[in-house]
Amino acid sequence: MEHFESKAAIEAYIRALGLPATILRPVFFMDNLLHYADAEGERLVELPVLPDRPMQLIATDGIGRIAAHVIDHRDDYLGAELEIAGDELTFAEVAGIHEKVTAVPTRLVPLPIEGDEGRVRPGRRLNRGEAEVGAGDGKAVVAAVAHTLESAGHPGQLGRVGRRRRFMSEVFYSHARLYDLMFPGGGPAVDFYRAQANRQGGRVLEIACGTGNKLIPIASDGHPCVGLDFSSDMLAEAQRKADERGVAVEWTQGDMRAFDLGRTFDFVFITANSLLHLHEAEDLVSCFRSVRRHLAPGARFIFDVFNPNVRLLAGADGVRRTRESSSFTDPDRGNVSVDVAETYDAAAQVTRGTWHLSTDSDPDFVVAPLEIRSIFPQELPLLISLGGLRLIERFGDWSGRPFAMDTPLQLCICESA
Ligand SMILES: C[S@@+](CC[C@H](N)C(=O)[O-])C[C@H]1O[C@@H](n2cnc3c(N)ncnc32)[C@H](O)[C@@H]1O
C-alpha cells in the first residue's frame, strides 16, 4: 500500500471501529532531518524527496504538545480531523537553513525512488504532490490550539496551519468568464441533474459548482440551493449570472476535501469531473465523508467522472495540439484558439495538462495547468464505501444506460451507508 494511502486506510479503520476519536494529521517529522551523513567536510541530507517542492514539516515534540492539549480538552475535539504543521519548506530551503545554523556546508541528496529499500514505492516521492497547508474542518479548533500553544510560550509552532490550501488547477479556474465561453452550460448533464433534483425534492447542494451552470437552472425550478466551490472567481461569476436571472442561490467558498455547512441536504451532487481535482485517495475519501455528513435521511448523492480508457490516457505524449472542440469566440477578443499539451503520470493516475489560450494578436494570453485524476472502475466503489457511502447504481451515460467498459461515464448514485 502506498505511503499516503496507508494513512487513509488507518483513518478509515479507526472510523469503522465506531470509537470516539480525534485525528491529528502531521506530514513530515522535522526530527527525520537529524539523520544525516558527513562526507569530505560536507553534510549530506539524503531523502527520497524533490528538492524544490514545498512540504509541511512538524517537530514530533510539537505533535506531542498538540496531542496532550487535545486529550485534555477531548470534548472540544471529538470527531475533528486536524492537519498540523510547524512550517512549510522545500528541502533545498531546509539544507540552506541547516548550513546557516550549523556553519557546515550542507547538501540535499534526493535519493532515487526505485529500489529505495521499500521505503517508498516506485515513482512516489514523499513530497510529490502540490504544496498544501490545510485547515478544513478543523480550522476553528486549530486556531484554538495555536492560541493555547502561544499562551504556553510556544509561538509559531502552528504558524502556518490555518492558511488556505491551494490546488494545482486554481489558475485555470481564475478565468471564470473564459471558462463559460469554453464550456457553455446546457446539454444532457443539466437535464439529468435537474430531473434528479425534482425527483428528490427539498434542499440541494452542488459541490464544486463553478459558475452555476447546473445549479442556477435547478434553483430556478424552486429548490433552495447552496453552491460550494474553491474558486472565488468562479463563485463571483455564478453570483453575477444568478442575479442577472433573478435566481436566489447561496454561494459559499470552501474546499470539497473537508467542509462543514452545518446543515443537511436532500440532494447533493458533484459533476463535470470536478471530483477528479482530488488526486490523493485520502482526499477523495475525506470528501465523501464530508458529503455523508451533509446528507439528510433518504438523501441521494450523485456524481459523474469519466470512464478512463487506458489507450487514450497512455496516448498523451506532451505535444501541444489545437483542440478545435474547445476553441470559442470571445466578444472582447474575437476568435480564441485552445491548445493543450498533456502527459499521463501512470503512478499517480493523473493526466497533467497545460492549456494555452491564444488570439492572433495575443498568443498564449492564458497558460494554465489542469491536472485531472482517473478513477478506475474497480477502485471507485472502494473509495465510496471508505467514505461511508453506498453505491446504489452506476450509469454509463446521461440516458441511464448501465455502466460498461465502453460507456463514457461513471455516473454514480449513492446514499449513506
Ligand atoms: C470542471 S469545473 C465544474 C464546474 C461546474 N460543476 C460545472 O458543471 O460547470 C470544476 C470546479 O471544481 C472546483 N474545484 C476544484 N477543486 C476544488 C476543491 N478542492 N474544492 C472545491 N471546489 C473545487 C473548481 O474551482 C471548478 O469550479
The ligand as a MOL file (V3000), in Angstrom:
LIG
                    3D

  0  0  0     0  0            999 V3000
M  V30 BEGIN CTAB
M  V30 COUNTS 27 29 0 0 0
M  V30 BEGIN ATOM
M  V30 1 C -14.9190 21.4150 -14.2580 0
M  V30 2 S -15.3860 22.7100 -13.1640 0 CHG=1
M  V30 3 C -17.0710 22.2540 -12.9510 0
M  V30 4 C -17.9700 23.3900 -12.5670 0
M  V30 5 C -19.4500 23.0690 -12.5240 0
M  V30 6 N -19.7440 21.9570 -11.6330 0
M  V30 7 C -19.9840 22.7720 -13.9070 0
M  V30 8 O -20.5370 21.6910 -14.0930 0
M  V30 9 O -19.8720 23.6300 -14.7740 0 CHG=-1
M  V30 10 C -14.5750 22.2150 -11.6810 0
M  V30 11 C -14.7900 23.1090 -10.4840 0
M  V30 12 O -14.2280 22.4420 -9.3600 0
M  V30 13 C -13.7330 23.4600 -8.4990 0
M  V30 14 N -12.7970 22.8360 -7.5510 0
M  V30 15 C -11.6060 22.2430 -7.8180 0
M  V30 16 N -11.0570 21.7730 -6.6900 0
M  V30 17 C -11.9100 22.0770 -5.6860 0
M  V30 18 C -11.9010 21.8330 -4.2760 0
M  V30 19 N -10.8810 21.1890 -3.6870 0
M  V30 20 N -12.9690 22.2440 -3.5600 0
M  V30 21 C -13.9970 22.8860 -4.1470 0
M  V30 22 N -14.0510 23.1620 -5.4630 0
M  V30 23 C -13.0290 22.7460 -6.2350 0
M  V30 24 C -13.0940 24.4640 -9.4360 0
M  V30 25 O -12.8950 25.7190 -8.8140 0
M  V30 26 C -14.1280 24.4670 -10.5660 0
M  V30 27 O -15.0750 25.4780 -10.3750 0
M  V30 END ATOM
M  V30 BEGIN BOND
M  V30 1 1 1 2
M  V30 2 1 2 3
M  V30 3 1 2 10
M  V30 4 1 3 4
M  V30 5 1 4 5
M  V30 6 1 5 6
M  V30 7 1 5 7
M  V30 8 2 7 8
M  V30 9 1 7 9
M  V30 10 1 10 11
M  V30 11 1 11 12
M  V30 12 1 11 26
M  V30 13 1 12 13
M  V30 14 1 13 14
M  V30 15 1 13 24
M  V30 16 1 14 15
M  V30 17 1 14 23
M  V30 18 2 15 16
M  V30 19 1 16 17
M  V30 20 1 17 18
M  V30 21 2 17 23
M  V30 22 1 18 19
M  V30 23 2 18 20
M  V30 24 1 20 21
M  V30 25 2 21 22
M  V30 26 1 22 23
M  V30 27 1 24 25
M  V30 28 1 24 26
M  V30 29 1 26 27
M  V30 END BOND
M  V30 END CTAB
M  END
